[in-house]
Amino acid sequence: MKGKVLAIGGAENQKSSRDRFSDTTILERFISESRLKKRSRIEIITSASSIPEEMGRDYLKAFAKLGAENCGVLVMESRTDAENPKILKRLKDADAVFATGGSQLALTSTIGGTAFYALLIEKLEDSDFLYAGTSAGAAAASEIMIIEGGSTEAAYKGEVIATTGLRLINNIVFDTHFIERGRIARLFEVVVSNPNILGVGLEENTALLIHRDKMEAIGPGMAILLDGRTISKSNLLEVVTGAPLSIENMTLHLMSQHDIFNLKTMQLDIKSPPEAEV
């Protein structure tokens, strides 16, 4: 994949409780990373949402406030819609797409394996094309996609249910609303079961921009990375389903705004924040 992926933890359009950050930081970055900036053709994918028309209108307003008005909404409620030549033409002409929140399973089951999906993969071979997904839209971009497993259950073997995502990014699994919904334990199980997969937990109002084997943290929150390659021992194979898990030597990284993680070297470069203007 040569294009860009922006994975957002959710709530990116809500007002931040941290006054030093703008609540539009992530959306502004999305626009600035697109091919033609504010003149880019942006298509909003609402297939994950149970209220696609309302969701589409909300994002059209949000982008318009930021000066990006060349936007449209692709309402695909069925796999037939994802084969529609008119919708395919709009995707072909797009500089960037933005997949909203909702149900990641609804998104993947609607577009997976369709002509729309094939064209999306083709578009991502263009280094200037940008896919952004928030909440479900981010989770679906993973190679492995978590669809079930609550914070009170996920520390136990077999309580997390996952399936194949859109595979826009390989060897990564995204989990969203990570801090707010206490989801770190369920990411432990996914990573210990697949140590080659990098577990990425995104707090709300946090995003990772992935391009050319590097991930940059954007927004006021944090991203938690779980690297399973260093695991020396676990009880995954010994315990029965429903038993608690034990893991030794899993590597954990915390990323905040401006930090860069190199996906080739698996090293984190912690950046000092720019000095505040006087």
C-alpha positions in Angstrom: 0.0 0.0 0.0 1.4 3.3 -1.1 -1.4 5.6 0.0 -2.2 7.1 3.4 -4.5 5.7 6.1 -5.7 7.9 9.0 -7.1 5.8 11.8 -9.2 7.8 14.3 -10.3 6.6 17.8 -13.7 8.3 17.6 -15.3 11.5 18.9 -13.0 13.6 16.7 -15.7 16.1 16.1 -16.5 16.7 19.8 -15.1 19.6 21.9 -11.9 18.6 23.6 -11.7 19.1 27.4 -8.0 20.1 26.9 -8.1 23.8 26.1 -4.6 23.8 24.5 -5.9 21.5 21.7 -8.4 22.4 19.0 -11.3 20.1 18.6 -10.8 20.2 14.9 -7.2 19.1 14.9 -7.8 15.7 13.4 -10.2 16.8 10.7 -8.0 19.7 9.7 -5.1 17.3 9.4 -7.3 15.0 7.2 -7.9 17.8 4.9 -4.3 19.0 4.8 -3.1 15.5 4.0 -5.5 15.1 1.0 -4.2 15.7 -2.5 -5.7 19.1 -3.1 -6.2 20.2 0.5 -9.4 22.2 0.8 -10.1 21.7 -2.9 -9.9 17.9 -2.7 -12.9 15.8 -3.7 -13.9 14.0 -0.4 -16.4 11.2 -0.3 -17.9 10.2 3.0 -18.7 6.5 3.5 -21.6 6.0 5.9 -22.2 2.3 5.5 -21.2 1.5 9.2 -23.9 3.9 10.5 -27.5 3.1 11.4 -28.3 6.7 10.5 -26.3 7.2 7.3 -28.1 10.3 6.0 -27.8 12.2 9.3 -24.2 11.1 9.8 -23.4 12.2 6.3 -25.0 15.7 6.9 -23.0 16.1 10.1 -19.7 15.5 8.3 -20.6 17.7 5.4 -21.2 20.5 7.8 -18.0 19.8 9.7 -15.8 19.8 6.6 -17.6 22.9 5.2 -16.7 24.8 8.4 -13.1 24.0 7.8 -13.3 25.2 4.2 -13.6 21.9 2.4 -16.8 22.0 0.5 -16.1 19.7 -2.5 -17.6 16.8 -0.5 -20.3 14.2 -1.0 -21.9 11.3 0.8 -21.8 7.7 -0.5 -24.8 6.0 1.0 -24.2 2.3 0.4 -26.8 0.2 2.4 -26.4 -3.0 0.4 -23.8 -4.8 -1.6 -25.7 -3.9 -4.7 -25.1 -0.3 -4.0 -21.3 -1.1 -3.7 -21.5 -2.3 -7.3 -23.3 0.8 -8.7 -21.4 2.3 -11.6 -22.3 5.8 -10.4 -20.9 5.2 -6.9 -17.8 3.6 -8.4 -17.2 6.6 -10.7 -17.4 8.9 -7.6 -14.8 6.8 -5.8 -12.6 6.8 -8.9 -12.7 10.6 -8.9 -12.1 11.0 -5.2 -8.9 12.4 -3.6 -9.9 11.1 -0.2 -12.6 9.0 1.6 -13.8 9.2 5.2 -15.5 6.2 6.7 -17.7 7.1 9.7 -18.4 5.3 12.9 -21.1 2.7 13.6 -20.7 -1.0 13.2 -17.5 -2.2 11.6 -19.2 -5.5 10.7 -21.9 -3.5 8.8 -19.1 -1.7 6.8 -17.1 -4.8 5.9 -20.1 -7.0 5.0 -21.5 -4.2 2.8 -18.3 -3.4 0.8 -16.0 -6.4 1.3 -15.4 -8.3 -1.9 -17.3 -5.8 -4.1 -16.2 -3.7 -7.0 -16.1 -0.8 -4.6 -13.6 -2.6 -2.4 -11.5 -3.6 -5.3 -11.3 0.0 -6.5 -10.6 1.2 -3.0 -7.6 -1.1 -2.8 -6.5 0.1 -6.3 -6.8 3.7 -5.2 -4.6 3.1 -2.2 -1.7 2.2 -4.6 -1.6 6.0 -5.3 0.7 7.6 -2.7 -1.5 10.8 -2.6 -4.8 8.9 -1.9 -6.1 9.1 1.7 -8.4 6.7 3.5 -9.6 8.0 6.9 -11.8 6.0 9.2 -13.2 6.9 12.6 -14.3 4.4 15.3 -15.8 1.6 13.2 -14.2 3.0 10.1 -10.8 2.7 11.7 -11.4 -0.8 13.2 -12.5 -2.1 9.8 -9.2 -1.0 8.2 -7.3 -3.6 10.2 -6.1 -7.0 9.0 -7.9 -8.5 12.0 -11.0 -6.8 13.1 -12.4 -7.0 16.7 -16.2 -7.2 16.7 -17.0 -8.3 20.3 -15.4 -8.5 23.7 -16.2 -6.2 26.6 -13.8 -4.9 29.3 -15.3 -7.1 32.0 -14.8 -10.3 29.9 -11.9 -9.8 27.6 -9.1 -10.7 30.1 -10.2 -14.3 29.7 -9.4 -16.8 27.0 -11.9 -17.0 24.1 -14.0 -14.0 25.1 -12.9 -11.8 22.2 -14.5 -12.3 18.8 -12.6 -11.2 15.8 -12.9 -11.6 12.0 -11.1 -10.4 8.9 -11.2 -6.7 8.3 -10.7 -4.7 5.1 -6.9 -5.3 5.3 -6.1 -1.8 4.2 -3.2 -2.1 6.7 -1.5 -5.5 7.3 -0.1 -6.8 10.5 -2.0 -4.3 12.6 -5.3 -4.5 14.6 -7.0 -1.3 15.6 -9.2 -0.9 18.7 -11.1 2.4 19.2 -12.7 4.3 22.1 -9.8 2.5 23.9 -9.5 4.3 27.2 -13.1 5.4 27.5 -14.5 1.9 27.2 -11.7 0.0 29.0 -10.7 -2.2 26.1 -7.0 -2.8 26.8 -7.6 -6.3 28.1 -9.3 -7.5 24.9 -6.3 -6.3 22.8 -4.0 -8.4 25.0 -5.8 -11.6 23.9 -5.7 -10.7 20.2 -1.9 -9.9 20.3 -1.0 -13.0 22.4 -2.9 -15.1 19.9 -1.2 -13.4 16.9 2.2 -12.1 18.1 3.1 -10.8 14.7 0.1 -8.5 14.8 0.7 -5.0 16.3 -2.1 -4.1 18.7 -3.1 -0.5 18.4 -5.5 1.1 20.9 -6.8 4.5 20.1 -8.2 6.9 22.7 -11.0 9.2 21.5 -9.8 12.4 19.9 -6.6 10.6 18.8 -5.5 9.4 15.4 -2.6 7.7 13.7 -1.5 8.8 10.2 0.1 5.8 8.5 2.2 6.4 5.5 5.5 4.9 4.2 5.9 2.5 7.1 5.5 5.2 9.7 2.7 6.1 12.1 2.4 9.7 13.5 0.1 10.4 16.5 -2.3 13.3 16.0 -4.7 14.9 18.5 -4.9 15.4 22.2 -5.2 11.8 23.4 -2.9 8.8 23.3 -2.4 5.7 21.4 -1.3 2.4 23.1 0.8 -0.1 21.1 1.2 -3.7 22.1 4.1 -5.6 20.4 3.8 -9.3 21.0 7.0 -10.3 19.3 8.8 -10.0 22.7 6.4 -12.3 24.5 8.5 -15.1 26.2 5.7 -17.1 27.8 1.9 -17.3 28.1 -0.7 -19.7 29.3 -2.8 -19.3 26.2 -2.5 -23.0 25.1 -2.7 -24.5 28.6 -5.9 -22.9 30.0 -9.5 -23.6 29.1 -11.8 -21.2 27.4 -13.0 -18.7 30.0 -9.9 -18.9 32.2 -7.7 -15.7 32.8 -4.7 -15.2 30.7 -1.1 -14.8 31.8 1.5 -13.1 29.5 5.2 -12.5 30.1 7.3 -9.7 28.4 4.8 -8.1 26.1 6.1 -4.7 25.0 3.9 -1.7 25.5 4.4 1.8 24.0 2.4 5.0 24.7 2.3 7.5 21.9 1.1 11.1 22.1 0.9 13.9 19.6 3.8 14.3 17.2 5.4 10.9 18.2 6.4 8.7 15.3 6.4 4.8 15.3 8.5 3.1 12.6 6.7 0.0 11.4 9.9 -1.5 9.9 12.1 -1.1 12.9 9.2 -1.3 15.5 10.8 1.6 17.3 9.1 4.7 18.8 10.5 8.1 18.3 9.2 10.4 21.0 9.0 14.0 19.8 9.1 17.1 22.0 6.0 19.2 21.5 6.6 22.5 19.7 7.2 25.4 22.1 4.1 27.4 22.8 4.0 30.8 21.1 4.4 33.7 23.5 
